[in-house]
Structures are given as C-alpha cells and as structure tokens.
C-alpha cells in the first residue's frame, strides 16, 4: 500500500466548491485508488460551521450527538458521545484548524461521499476508484488519536473471512476485516493533525480493496454498524445512562 498526502491551499468556510478544490490539487488519478478527504474540508466547503462567538459549544455538542454523557462526569470535561453509530468525543465538534469556528461533521457525509465519487469517475474518467471521508478520534485505554471512516463510496467497506480456513485449516466463524476504518487510520496518519496542510491523501497499491460500480446500498451501509445490544462491548456501553437532546 502506498499513501501520498497532498498539500493544498487553506480552506475557509464556504470559500470553495469541494469538487473544484479536488480538481485544483489533483492533476490525475489512476484506476484502483482511494482518495481520502478529511471531514473538516467537506464541512468547510459545505458551510457546516458555527462561529465561536455565535454558538455555545455545549449546546452544539448535545444537539449534534445521538447520545451523550454529560461532560461533568468526565475527568477532562469532555462529552463522550455516540454519533452515526460511532463513539466519539464531543460529537465530532472541533475547533482546531478552524480559524475561529466550531467545525461540525458534514450534515450528510454519505451523500457527500457519493457525490465526490461520481465526480471522480466523471472528471478523471475512472471506473475503479473510491472515496473515504475521515476524522480523528481516540480509543479507550489508548493515548493518541487515529483515523476513522465517517463515510465511504466505491468499494466494499467490510471483507468477510467467515467460512475461510486459517493456516491450520480451522474455519473462521466471526472474522471480518474493517477495510474502511483500516484505510482511514493509515491515511490520517500520513495526513497529520497540526499544520501539515494536507487534508487529502491518495491511497494506491491496494489489492485487498474490492471496488464497486455503484453507491453502497443500505445493506452494505448497515454492515458497518452493530446494534448496541449486539456489540461485543455492550455490557460496558449499556452500563451508563446515555442522554438524548430533547
């Protein structure tokens, strides 16, 4: 696998069309690649931001979260939230690289991914190409952040190994590979977190990625999700009293 972070101009709220931004910084693409885009660039291009002096961060987080735990219960004064079936701090609301704004996740990240995928195929005359929208988040019992997939298009997000043998012939019963999150972690590592100014990354030489010729359907999107009751960590996740914004 080869990942190339792409240096770009600075994006400010609603100052750029996302597709024009991509075309400006990527001269050509080859079949068989995935383009990773940080969610912040998409939100900035789409205008999904709130000026810091015009919004209350706590209220924004509670509104953005599907479920949340009050920040008063956290050692660091941070909301723990569930948003779009992912555990993330602060519902993805962030102030870094924002130039005085709260940057929210894209309003409809899957729709944004689908549109970007269609643009890449049409503009660069490609067939096998993928789009990956990423953000950084932390993980329990680990310091540091890694990349996660918020939305994707153009490839299979999950590679199931169920029914296949291991090296000793034992048939695998539960193993599935989360391709989308694995690619996101690798891409975000190369894209950086501070002033690198590389919100795009080109992922190539990925023979394990199965490209598709259409948007992911509902069944494929649901394959990425686990119901709270069925999650391996449900005894932890259900032992706290999650709240909803009324």
C-alpha positions, 0 to 999 in steps of 0.5 A: 500500500502506498499513501501520498498526502497532498498539500493544498491551499487553506480552506475557509468556510464556504470559500470553495466548491469541494469538487473544484478544490479536488480538481485544483490539487489533483492533476490525475488519478489512476484506476484502483485508488482511494482518495481520502478527504478529511471531514473538516474540508467537506464541512468547510466547503459545505458551510457546516460551521458555527462561529465561536462567538455565535454558538455555545459549544455545549449546546452544539455538542448535545444537539449534534450527538445521538447520545451523550454523557454529560461532560461533568462526569468526565475527568477532562470535561469532555462529552463522550458521545455516540454519533452515526453509530460511532463513539466519539468525543464531543460529537465530532465538534472541533475547533482546531484548524478552524480559524475561529469556528466550531467545525461540525461533521458534514450534515450528510457525509454519505451523500457527500461521499457519493457525490465526490465519487461520481465526480471522480469517475466523471472528471478523471474518467475512472471506473475503479476508484473510491472515496473515504471521508475521515476524522480523528478520534481516540480509543479507550485505554489508548493515548493518541488519536487515529483515523476513522471512516465517517463515510465511504463510496466505491468499494466494499467497506467490510471483507468477510473471512467467515467460512475461510480456513486459517493456516491450520485449516480451522474455519473462521466463524466471526472474522471480518476485516474493517477495510474502511476504518483500516484505510482511514487510520493509515491515511490520517496518519500520513495526513497529520493533525497540526499544520501539515496542510494536507487534508487529502491523501491518495491511497494506491497499491491496494489489492485487498480493496474490492471496488464497486460500480455503484453507491453502497446500498443500505445493506452494505451501509448497515454492515458497518454498524452493530446494534448496541445490544449486539456489540461485543462491548455492550455490557460496558456501553449499556452500563451508563445512562446515555442522554438524548437532546430533547 
